[in-house]
Amino acid sequence: MMLNMMAVLSSYFNLVLLATVSTSENEYVMNRMSGITRYLYENLPNFDIAGYATFILVFLMSAIVYKLGFAKKLSLGRNIVIYAFLFAGCIVLTFLALFLPMIEGLIVAALILIVYKSRLWREKREEAKQAN
């Protein structure tokens, strides 16, 4: 249902944009977009698919950062609630990702957390080896 509402709003906004935006304004907007988002909007077949792809990237990267940095062992019901709120919050982050480097920032955060977790895992393994 949420995706249907987003599709209706997206197609409405596209109609409004097509009616009011000239090519110079379109170029101005494209030049102000962040790197990955601009790449998606320039190379995917239409703006609807690019918007959904941007949302999916933001959600996946947010889920990865959450899992690597903040997740605790919780029951299935609590995890569903957390990921539902993460999904809703990513709608706002997707709008910010159009002109701010949100996806790039999430990638950097994920890389830093991956390095941290790997070093932590290695230290625990060495401590266990020395204890034996």
Backbone as a ProteinNet text record, in pm:
[ID]
protein_1_A
[PRIMARY]
MMLNMMAVLSSYFNLVLLATVSTSENEYVMNRMSGITRYLYENLPNFDIAGYATFILVFLMSAIVYKLGFAKKLSLGRNIVIYAFLFAGCIVLTFLALFLPMIEGLIVAALILIVYKSRLWREKREEAKQAN
[TERTIARY]
81.6	0	86.6	195.8	285.8	351.5	390.6	452.7	354.2	225.6	124.7	106.9	103.8	91.9	212.8	332.9	454.2	451.2	399.5	392.9	297.1	182.5	85.6	144.1	206.1	267.9	381.5	461.4	573.2	525.5	424.1	375.3	309.4	242.1	183.1	292.4	397.5	506.6	578.3	591.9	655	572	439.1	354	367.5	371.6	388	523.6	627	760.7	770.8	711.3	716.8	647	541.2	466.5	536.1	616.4	671.1	821.4	894.1	1039.4	1090.2	1172.8	1235.5	1364.6	1426.8	1548.8	1663.1	1670.1	1778.2	1759.9	1636.1	1610.7	1639.3	1606.7	1635	1785.4	1863.5	2009.6	2061.9	2003.8	2045.9	2023.4	1907.4	1876.4	1969.7	1990.9	2079.9	2222.1	2269.1	2404.7	2418.3	2310.2	2315.9	2298.7	2259.8	2240.8	2374.5	2367.3	2488.6	2528.5	2649.7	2710.6	2633.1	2606	2539.2	2396.4	2329.1	2191.4	2185.9	2278.1	2281.8	2308.3	2399	2428	2302.1	2227.4	2104.8	2002.5	1983	1882.7	1923	2052.7	2096.2	2094.5	2115.5	2135.3	2018.8	1923.6	1808.6	1701.3	1613	1518.6	1426.4	1375.2	1290.7	1310.9	1252.2	1273.1	1207.7	1099.1	1034.1	1127.3	1187.4	1279.1	1400.6	1450.7	1565.6	1530.9	1410.1	1367.5	1358.3	1299.7	1291.6	1430.4	1518.3	1654.6	1728.4	1708.6	1769.8	1717.1	1585.8	1526.7	1580.7	1589.6	1639.6	1784.2	1866.9	2005.8	2014.2	1936	1937.5	1893.1	1787.3	1738.8	1839.9	1896.7	1994.1	2117.7	2168.1	2287.6	2255.8	2137.4	2098.2	2085.2	2028.4	2014.6	2151.1	2243.6	2378.6	2448	2438.5	2501.2	2437.5	2306.6	2238.9	2287.7	2292.4	2332.2	2476.5	2565.5	2706.5	2734.7	2660.7	2697.5	2607.6	2481.1	2388.6	2301.1	2293.7	2198.7	2237.9	2137.2	2150.8	2069.7	2092.2	2012.1	1874.1	1774.7	1636.9	1546.2	1424.7	1326.7	1283	1219.8	1176.5	1077.9	983.5	885	948.9	1045.3	1114.4	1197	1260.8	1336.3	1245.4	1125.7	1031.4	992.3	966.2	930.2	1044.9	1166	1281.9	1302	1294.8	1315.1	1197.7	1077.7	964.8	988.4	1035.6	1066.6	1186.9	1282.7	1396.1	1349	1256	1197	1128.3	1049	979.3	1078.3	1181.6	1281.4	1361.2	1377	1453	1377.8	1246.7	1172.2	1220.4	1237.9	1288.8	1433.2	1514	1653.5	1665.7	1570.1	1572.9	1554.3	1465.8	1449.7	1578.1	1643.5	1770.6	1880.8	1872	1975.7	1977.2	1873.2	1873.2	1982.3	2000.5	2097.3	2209.6	2202.2	2309.7	2368.8	2495.5	2559	2524	2397	2351.7	2403.2	2391.1	2434.3	2584.9	2657.3	2802.6	2842.6	2772.8	2800.9	2771.1	2662.3	2629.8	2732.1	2784.5	2889.3	3014.5	3053.2	3171.1	3148.9	3030.4	3000	3006.1	2953.5	2957.4	3101.5	3184.1	3324.8	3398.3	3375.2	3439.8	3394.4	3265.9	3216.1	3266.1	3283.8	3339.8	3483.1	3562.2	3700.9	3701.4	3614.5	3607	3569	3467.7	3422.5	3528.6	3598.6	3702.1	3818.3	3856	3963.1	3918.2	3794.6	3741	3737.4	3694.7	3690	3830.5	3928.8	4066.7	4123	4096.8	4145.2	4084.1	3955.9	3891.5	3949.9	3978.7	4037.3	4177.3	4256.6	4391.3	4386.4	4291.9	4276.4	4236.1	4147.2	4105.4	4221.4	4303.9	4419.6	4520.7	4541.9	4635.5	4582	4451.7	4390.8	4406.9	4412.2	4426.8	4568.5
-118.1	0	125.3	121.4	235.6	260.1	152.3	167.8	220.8	181	234	383.6	428.5	571.5	645.5	586.6	650.3	657	553.7	553.1	659.8	674.6	776.9	915.5	938.8	1068.8	1095.9	993.8	1009.3	1044.6	976.1	1006.6	1144.1	1184.3	1318.3	1423.6	1405.9	1502.4	1506.8	1392.6	1392.2	1470.2	1457.3	1535.2	1684.4	1721.2	1861.8	1911.9	1830.5	1871.2	1884.5	1792.9	1800	1923.7	1964.8	2080.4	2211.1	2213.8	2340.4	2355.8	2248.8	2256.3	2265.9	2365.7	2375.8	2293.6	2281	2199.5	2263.4	2396.2	2459.1	2434.3	2436.8	2405.6	2258.9	2171.4	2029.5	2006.2	2073.7	2061.8	2116.1	2227.3	2286.7	2188.2	2123.6	2026.9	1906.9	1855.6	1739.5	1771.9	1892.1	1929.4	1944.7	1972.3	1988.5	1857.9	1751.8	1622.6	1565.2	1481.6	1414.8	1305.9	1253.6	1166.9	1041.6	955.6	829	854.1	948.2	978.8	1032.2	1120.6	1173	1059.7	970.4	856.9	773.4	747.2	668.1	739.7	868.5	943	961.2	966.6	981.9	850.4	737.6	611.7	513.2	534	444.3	493.9	404.7	439.5	557.9	568.5	683.6	723.5	837.1	892.1	807.7	737.1	652.1	540	473.1	363.2	416.9	532.2	591.6	628.7	677.6	710.7	587.3	480.4	356.1	297	305.4	254.3	334.2	465.6	549.2	509.5	489.1	449.1	313.5	219.3	85.8	93.3	173.2	188	251.1	355.4	420.4	321.9	245.9	150.9	40	-16.9	-125	-77.2	39.6	90	125.6	180.4	209.6	81.5	-22.4	-149.8	-211.1	-199.9	-252.7	-176.9	-43.5	37.2	6.6	-7.1	-43.4	-178.7	-276.7	-411.9	-415.6	-344.2	-346.4	-266	-158	-68.9	-68.4	-100.1	-75.2	-193.5	-295	-404.1	-487	-520.7	-614.4	-737.8	-843.9	-964.4	-941.3	-931.1	-905.9	-1013	-1016	-1111.4	-1068.8	-1160.5	-1135	-1018.1	-1012.1	-904.3	-767.3	-757.8	-629.5	-591.4	-690.4	-660.9	-610.5	-668.3	-623.3	-478.4	-443.2	-305.5	-210.7	-249.4	-163.6	-142.6	-249.3	-234.9	-162.4	-170.4	-93.2	56.2	93.5	233.8	279	191.1	223.1	246.6	164.6	179.4	314.9	352.3	481.4	597.7	585.5	691.3	706.7	598.8	605	679.8	693.6	776.2	920.3	970.3	1105.8	1114.6	1014.7	1015.2	1011.9	950.4	946.8	1086.4	1165	1302.9	1382.4	1358	1426.2	1377.6	1252.3	1193.6	1254	1326.6	1387.4	1492.1	1573.8	1682.7	1675.6	1583	1562.6	1423.6	1405.8	1274.5	1171.9	1137.5	1042.3	901.7	856.6	720.5	708.5	810	808.3	805.8	883.4	885	751.6	688.1	556.5	451.1	463.9	371.4	387.9	512.3	538	485.6	509.8	459.7	307.1	241.1	95.3	45.3	110.1	68.4	84.4	195.7	216.9	111.1	79.8	-21.4	-160.7	-189	-318.5	-331.7	-226.4	-229.8	-247.8	-174.8	-186.7	-327.7	-383.2	-518.3	-623.6	-608.5	-707.1	-699.8	-579.4	-567.1	-622.1	-596	-648	-800.7	-857.7	-1003	-1062.3	-996.8	-1045.7	-1038.2	-928.9	-917.3	-1025.2	-1051.5	-1156.4	-1292.3	-1317.7	-1445.3	-1461.1	-1353.7	-1361.4	-1380.2	-1313.7	-1331.1	-1473.5	-1532.5	-1670.5	-1764.9	-1733.8	-1818.1	-1813.2	-1693.9	-1679.8	-1741.7	-1743.2	-1802.7	-1953.7	-2013.7	-2159.9	-2195.4
0	0	0	79.7	86.8	-48.6	-118.1	-248.6	-350.7	-340.7	-431.7	-411.8	-284.8	-258.2	-312	-294.3	-344.9	-496.6	-563	-708.4	-759.2	-692.9	-734	-714.3	-597.3	-572.6	-670	-697.3	-789.4	-929.2	-979.4	-1113.2	-1116.7	-1007.7	-1002.8	-1007.2	-926.2	-925	-1059	-1125.2	-1256.5	-1357.2	-1351.3	-1441	-1414.1	-1286.2	-1250.7	-1297.6	-1276.9	-1319.1	-1470.5	-1543.1	-1688.4	-1740.9	-1674.2	-1719.2	-1684.8	-1579.3	-1531.8	-1549.2	-1570.7	-1572	-1714.9	-1739	-1870.1	-1868.7	-1983.9	-1990	-1913.1	-1908.3	-1831.9	-1682.3	-1634.9	-1494	-1465.2	-1560.3	-1545.3	-1534.8	-1617.7	-1610.4	-1478.2	-1432.1	-1305.5	-1189.8	-1188.9	-1083.5	-1092.9	-1212.9	-1230.1	-1185.5	-1211.9	-1172.3	-1021.3	-952.1	-806.9	-731.7	-799.3	-732.2	-686.6	-584	-537.4	-637.1	-623.4	-723.3	-760.8	-664.6	-694.4	-740.2	-676.9	-715.4	-857.8	-892.4	-1029.2	-1127.9	-1093.7	-1180.8	-1204.3	-1097.6	-1111.8	-1199.2	-1176.3	-1252.7	-1398.8	-1426.6	-1565.5	-1643	-1574.5	-1646.5	-1640.2	-1553.2	-1549.1	-1646.1	-1691.5	-1799.1	-1769.2	-1645.6	-1614.6	-1469.3	-1432.9	-1299.7	-1190.9	-1222.8	-1122.8	-1078.2	-1173.6	-1141.2	-1065.8	-1106.2	-1038	-894.2	-872	-735.4	-647.8	-701.7	-625.3	-600.1	-698.5	-680.8	-573.3	-571.4	-468.1	-330.6	-320.5	-192.8	-147.8	-238.7	-203.5	-156.4	-224.9	-181.7	-43.1	-19.1	112.1	220	193	293.2	318.8	213	231.4	307.1	269.7	338	483.3	510.3	648.6	730.1	670.1	740.7	769.6	675.3	696.8	809.2	806.8	912	1047.1	1050.1	1175.6	1226.1	1137.9	1176.9	1226.8	1159	1198.3	1324.2	1344.1	1452.7	1574	1556.8	1666	1703.6	1621.5	1643.7	1765	1842.3	1953.3	1918.3	1991.9	1969.6	2029.5	1941.3	1983.2	1925.9	1977.7	1925.1	1785.1	1715.2	1578.1	1570	1662.6	1663.3	1680	1770	1791.3	1668.7	1606.9	1484.9	1373.1	1361.5	1258.7	1283.8	1410.8	1443.4	1410.9	1447.6	1422	1272.8	1194.4	1050.4	983.7	1040.5	986.4	1007.3	1125.8	1149.5	1067	1047.8	961.2	817.9	772.3	639.1	625.7	726.4	722.9	727.7	807.8	815.3	687.7	616	490.4	381.6	395.6	300.3	309.9	431.6	451	402.5	435.1	391.3	239.2	171.4	25.3	-31.8	26.9	-19.6	4.4	117.2	143.8	50.6	7.5	-77.8	-217.4	-254.3	-387.3	-399.4	-297	-307.3	-205	-112.2	-14.9	-35.7	-6.8	-30	77.6	89.8	191.7	162.9	40.4	6.1	23.7	-20.2	-5.1	141.7	225	368.2	433.9	391.8	446	403.8	283.2	237.9	323.1	349.5	432.7	574.2	629.1	763.3	767.6	665.1	660	651.4	571.3	560.2	692.5	761.8	891.6	991.4	992.8	1084.9	1049.5	921.4	880.1	930.1	916.3	965.8	1117.4	1187	1332.6	1375.9	1313.5	1350.4	1319.9	1208.5	1175	1273.4	1314.9	1414.3	1549.8	1585.9	1711.4	1709.2	1598.5	1583.7	1593.9	1528.8	1532.8	1674.3	1747.2	1884.3	1974.1	1959	2039.7	2007.3	1881.3	1840.8	1900	1899.7	1957.8	2109.1	2176.6	2321	2354.8	2274.9	2298.3	2273.9	2174.6	2145	2259.3	2316.5	2427.4	2556.7	2574.5	2694.3	2694.6	2575.3	2565.7	2581.2
[MASK]
++++++++++++++++++++++++++++++++++++++++++++++++++++++++++++++++++++++++++++++++++++++++++++++++++++++++++++++++++++++++++++++++++++

